[in-house]
């Protein structure tokens, strides 16, 4: 098994207005934007310094009814087998493996409760992963699951994720928040059952690291985005915000300090 199997390795925004999204995230997260130069495809790359962090693209014309969204890619060195495992365990495959010339292959799938994610496979070494809480990187991955126990069985069985800490949030009416790692490494995400009455369906969310949360919150609002929740302090002392961008895509911010 490849050392990066089961790790998130890429993030992609699908949006109806790429130029507006470029301006918004450049301001809020601090990315610089460059055209990818991919032939026949309008694809923008977001950089933290000289490192590629994410891609931005227009919502595909055939994605009727699909809302603007951030998509995370999970690395696999055996994409067909991973898709087979997903189907056998109650998940769904939306797009069979497709070639990205000179880069690798990707596929799109969902867990049994409908939370969508992508797979990425490449012959060479997977992208180098940054340390946690590096500015302008993704610092956390969070699943609002249809059901925590069922989601845990699904993802751990397929990707080899291991339990880190279970945080009891029942006082806030939110049950258990289970943090996880790959093969016993550092925790890189958490999952919990989507609270009853939540307006959003089960989904994956991604936390972009910023230097100061209050200043970033102001940039979100000044740029036409909305704050859904926060600022909130989380175990370990970091601060978070859950937001939507001006086109309606959900995203989150995390900072070591307010």
N, C-alpha and C positions, 0 to 999 in steps of 0.2 A: 504493500500500500504506500502511495506517495506521502511524503511527510506533510504536505499541505492539504491532504484529503479532508474534506469537511470544514475547511476554513473559508470565511467570506473573503473574496479577493477583488471584487469590483462592484461599483455602484453606478446606477444609471437613472437619470431623470427622463421620463417621457412626459412631454408638456406640449400644449397647443401653441405656445409662444416662446420659442427658444431665445431670441434676442432679449426679451423681457426677463426671462429666467437667468440669463447670463449676468445681466446688470444686478439683479436681486442678490444672487448668491455670491457674486464677486464682492458686493458690499457687506453682506451679512457674515460670510464665512472667511473672506479674504483670499479667495481663489483668483488666479489669473486664467483667462480663457483663450484657447487657441483652436483654430480649425484643425481637424484630424488629418485632413488631406486624403481621406479615404475616397477612392474613386466611386463616383455614382452615389455617394451617400453624404448627406449633410449632417455631420457628427462633430460636436464640439467637445474638446477635452478640457477638464478643469484641473489646474495644477496648484499644488502647494509647493512653492519654491520651484525646483526642477522636477518634482515627482508628480506623475499623473495620479489623480485621486478618483476621478469620476468622469462619466460621460453624460452629455445632454443631447437629446434628440427629439424631433417632433413626434407626437403621438401618431402611430401608423394609421393610414386611412382605413385599413381593414379592422381596426380595433374599436368598432362601433360600440358606444356605450361605456367604454373603459375610461375611468377618471384619470386625470393627471396623477402620476405616482412615481415614487422612488422604488427602484428594484435592486435587490442585492443578489450578487452571483456567488455561489458556493463552488469551491474547486473540487473537481473529481478527475482522476486520471483514467476512469473507465465509465464514460458517460452513458453508454447503452445499458450496462449492468445497473448503474445507479437509477436510471429511468425505470428499468424492470422492477427494481426494489420498491420504487415509489408507487408504481401501479399495484404491485402485489400487496402493499400495505395500506391500500385505500386512498392513495393520492391520485392526482390526475396529471396527465401530460398535455400541455397546451401547444407546445411546438417541439417537434422532433429535432434531433441534432442538426445544426446548420453551420456551414463553414464561414468563418470570417477570414478572408484571404490573407495569408501571411501572419495570422495572429493565433487562431485556435478554433474551437467549436463551442457552440452554446446551445442550450435548450431551455424551455420554459415549463415549469410545473407548478403544482399547488399541493398543499397538504390535505388530509381528509376533510378539513373544515373550510378549505377554500383560500387560505393564505398563500399568496403567490410568491415564488422565488425563481431564480434562474440557476442553471449550472454552467460552469465554464471548464473547458479542458484544453490543455496545450501540451505539445511535445516537449518544450523546454521547461526550465524551472518556472514555477508559478511566480507571480509578482512578489517582491520582497515586502513583508508586512511591517508596518511601523510599530513602534512601541505604543502602549496605551497612552491616551491623553496628549498626543502630539498635536499642536495647533493645526487647524484646517484639515485634519484627518477624521476618519470615522472612529469614534472612541467606544461605541457600544451598539449592540444589535438587540432589538427587543421584539418579541412576538406576543401580541395580544391573541391568545389562542382560543379556539372554539372550546377546548377543554384541556386543561394543563396536563393531566395524566395521559390522555390519549396522544396529545401532541408530543409529550416527552418520549413515549414509546416509539412514535413514528421517527422523529429526528435522531434520537440516540441509536435506534436500530439501524438506520441507514448511514448516518455520518459518523458514528462512533463518539458522539458527544458524551461528556462525563459531567456528573452533577458537581457543582462547586458549593455554594451556600443556598440554603432555603430560608428566605426572609418571610416571617409571619406578618402579613398585612391585614389580618382579619379585623383588627380594630377600625381600620378605614373601610371595612366592608369589601376588601379585595382579595381575601384568601392568601395563598402562598405565592411568593415571587421566587422562582427557581433560577439561580444563575448557573451558567454552564461554560465548559471549556472543551477543547479537543484533546482526547487522550491524556487528560490530567494536567494540561498546561495551564496558563493563566486564564481566568474567566474573561470572556469577550462578549457575553450577552446574557440576557435573562428572558424568562417567559412566565406568563401568568394567564389564568382564564380571563377572557374579555369580560369586564364587569357587566352584569345584567343591565339592560337599558342603554348600553353604549350605542351612540349613533353610528359608529364605524363597524364594519364587519371584521372578522379575524384578519389581522394583517401584520406584516413585518414593518418595523420602524427603525430608522437609523439616526444616530446621534453624532452630529458634527461638533468637533472640539473648537471652542473659542476661548479667548483669553479672559474676558470679564463678561459675566452673564447680563448684567443690567445694561451695559453699553450695547451689547448684541441685541437685546430685546428692543432697544430704541431703534436700532437699524432695521429690525424686522418690521416694526410699525411704520417707520418713515418710508420704507420701501414698498408699502402696500400689503404686507403680509398680516396675518392674524396670530394672536397668542391664544391657544386653547387652554393651557394649564401652566402654572408656574409664575414666577420662579419658585422652585421647591428644592429643599436640601434632601439629599438621598444618603443612605448609609455609606460611610466612608468619607463624607464631608463635601462631596461634589454638589454642584447646583445644576438643575435641569429646567428646560422649557420645552413644551410641546407646541408646535406651530403648524400653520399652513402658509404656503407661499401665495403670491397674488393670483396664481392660476388654480389654486386649490389643492396642490400636492402636500401631503403630510410630511413633516420632517421634525427633528428635534435638535436641540443644542445642549451641550454639556460644557461646564467650565469648572476649574478647580476652585474658583473664587467668584463672588458676586461682583 
